[in-house]
Amino acid sequence: MLAGSAGLAKKILKVFLLSLLLQGCATPFSKFYYGKAGDDNFFKSTFLVFPIGEPQVYRGGNQEQDSLRMNENNYTLVGYSSFNASNVDEKGAIDQAKKVHAAIVMLYSKYTGTQSGYTPLTLPNVTTSSTSLNGNVYGSGGYASYSGTANTTTQGTKTTYIPYSVDKSDYLATYWIKSKPPRFGAKFEDITPEIKKQIGSNKGVLITAVIKGSPAFEADLLNGDVLRQIGDVSVFDEDSTLKAITMNEGRKVVVVIVREGKELQKSVKLRTQN
């Protein structure tokens, strides 16, 4: 009977663990999502191209290189999911991509170790004991003997400890949406104090990616250039750069960059935003 209880306990535990995995397999990508899904202004932007059909899923390699390639192909990062878990159904990443209107999902996973231990499982346990009874009785009718068995039932519980071993991995999913052809065609960020010292100025933004086929691409601007001026407007952060691009939309202007310590001028014909 005890062996039967232990076998039942193992079966119940397996079903329990499987149900947990099935419940959690699709949720981490949404539960641990960080991005612009709640930013209405972002999704109202006219420069986005919302996808038609199922999101495309790719297995990522080097995250930094993958991000550069996506930026160069004119994709904008919507957000990402990041968590540590086991046995994750990656279909959850597709479901999350649909929620945030992403056209492409880049998936990454890295094994981090195996978690082992014991899970207690307590089940009802009923035991029955028997007591033999015998003796003699005397009465007006004479002498008699008796014998029999009395059964006693005891309600209780039994705890079984079931070993488990689960492989854990770090998961990352990045979500990307296509953008319309850009007016200028470069991704940029603020320059660091080190770069300011190198160029001897507080003004400029660092070009981090050049979109293929864009005006910046055709003008041979490169990743790593420091953009200092667009037309007659000096730039020093993201806002000033976007304002300068808007002011010169549709025009052919000279831009000033610093490349490997040398100041260069490039002629760029900015597009008109559709």
N, C-alpha and C positions, 0 to 999 in steps of 0.2 A: 504493500500500500504506500509506503514512504517513497519507494522508487517511482511509483506511478505519479505521485504528487510532484516529485522533482522534475519528471519529464513534462508534466503539464505546465509547471512553472516556466520551464525553458521555452515552451511553445508560446505561452502568453507573453513572455518578455520579447520574443522575436517579433510578434505581431505589434506589440507596443512600440518598439524601436522603429519598425518599418513605418508605422503610422506617423511617428514624429518626423521621419525623413521625408515622407510624402507631403506632410503639411508644410515643412520648412523649405523644400527644395526650390520653390518658385518665389519665395518671399524675400530672401536676403537682398536681391538686386533692387527691390523697391524700398525695403526697410532701411537699407544703408545707402540710399541714393543721395548725392549732393550735387546741386546744380541750379539751373535757372528755370526749372519746371514751374515754380511759383511766381516767376517774374513775368507779369503780363506784358510789360513793355518790350521785353526781349522777343516774345512770340508774335507781337504785333509789328515787328520790324519788317519793312518792305524789302529788305535785302535777302531775306530767307526764301529758300525754295523747298516747300513742304513735299515730302516724298509720296509717291503713289506705289502701293503694293507693300510686300513684306520687307522689313529691314534686312540688309546684308550683314552677315556675321563673318568676321575674320579672326584667326588666331594671331595675337600679337607676338612680337619678338622683343625688340628693344623699344621700350616705351618712348624714349626721347626721339629716336629716329622715326618711329611710327607717327608721332605727333607732328614732326616736321613735314613728313610726306603728306599727311592729311591737310595741313595748312597750305602746302604748295599746290595741292589739288583743289583749293578753294572750299574746304570744309571748315565749319566752325564747331568748336566743342560746346555741346549742350550741357553736359555734366558727366558724372562718373559714379559707379558703385564700388565700394571697397569694404571687404570683410574677411574674416577667417572662419572657415566652416569645413564640413566634410560631406562628401557625396552630394554635391550640388548639381541640380538639373539646370543646365545652362539655357534651357528654353526660357527660364525666368528673365534672362537678359533681353531676349527678343520681346517679351511682353512689356518690359520696362521701356525699351526703345520705342515701342508704339505709343506709350503714354506721353513721351516727351518729343514725339515727332522726329525721331532720329532716323536717318537713312542708313547709317553704318554703325555697327558695334564692333569694337576691338576688344577681344577677350584675353586675359592673362591669368595664369594660375601658377603657384609655386608651393611645392610640398614643404611644410614646416615641422612635421613630426607626427608621432603616433601617440594618442592619448589612451591609456589603459586604466582599468580599475574594476570594481565590483559594484553591481547594482542589487540592492536588497529587494526581494519580492516576497511579501507576506500573504499567505493564502489560508482559508479556513482549514482546520485539521480536526477530524472527529475520531476519537478513540473509544473502543468498547472493551470492558474487562468483565470476566466471568468469575463467579464465586460458587463453589460447590457447597450444598447444604445437606446434612443428614442428621438423624437422631431418633429418639424413641418418645412415644407419648403413652400416657396411661389415663384411663377413664372408666366410667361405669360400664362401658361395654367391653372393657378388657384392655389388652396391650396391643400396640401397633408401632411400626417403624416407618420412617419416611426418608426420602433422598431427592435431591433436585439441583438445579443450577439457576443462579440469579445473575442477570446481565445489567451492567451499569454503563451508560453512555456519557462521555465527557466532551463538551464543546471547547475547542481551543484554536490556536493558530500555529502556523509553522513558517519560519522565515528562511528562504533559500537565497544564497548569494551567488549571482550569475556573473561570471567574468565577461568583460567586453574589451574590444580594442578597435579604435577608430582612427583612421588617417586624416590629418588636418592639413589644410592648404590655405594660403592667402589668395584671395580672388580679387581681380580688378576688371571692371568693364568700363570703357569710355564710349560715349555716345556722340555722334557727329551728324550735322545737318549741312546740306549743300547751300552755298550762298550764290547770289546772282553775280555776273561779271562785275568786278570792282572798278571804281573810278580810278584808283591809284594802283592797288595790288600788292601791298606789303603789310605784313604783320609787324608790330613794333611794341616796345616797352620802354619804360624810363631807364635812363642810363645810371649806372652805379657810381659811387664816389671814385672808384678806381678808374673807370673810363673817363670821368670828368678830369681827373688828373692827367691822364694820357693825352687828351685832346686840348687841355688847358682852357676848358670852358664849362659853364653850367648848362649851356644850351645844347639841345639835341635829343634824339630818341634812337634807340638801338633797333635796327631791322633784324627781326628774328626769323622771318620767312618771306620769300618772294613768290607770289602766286604765278603759276605757269600761264603764259599767254597774256598777262596783264600789261598795262603801260609800264610799270616798274620793271617787269621782266624784259620787255623789249628794249628798255633803256639800259639794260645790263646793271641794274642795282643788285647787290648781293647780300646774302645773309651775313650779318656781322658788320655791315656798313653802319656808320652813325649818320643819320639824316639830320641836318642842321637847319635847312631852309627850303621852303617851297615857294617859288616865285619871289615875291618881296617880303614874305612872312617868315620870321624866325620861329622855330618850334622848340619846345622844351619839355612837353609831356603829351599824353594821349589826347587830351582835349584840344590843345593848341594845334596839334597835327591834324586832327579831324576837321577843325575849323578852316585851316589852311587849304585842305583838300576840297572842302565844300566851296570856298571862295573862288577856287581856280577850276571848278568843274567845267569840263569841255574845252579847256584852254591848253595851249602848248606853253609850258613854263620851264625855266631852268631850276633845277634843284641842286643844292649844295650838300655834299656828303664828305665824311672823313673815312678813308680806307687805308689801313696800315700806316697811320700817322700822316698821310698826305690828304690835303683838301682837293676835292675834284668837283667838277660841274657836269651835270648830265641834263640833256633835254628830254622832257617827258610830256607826252600828249595825254592829258587826263580824259577819261571817258565821262559821258553824261550818265548819271544814274537813272535807270529805267524805273 
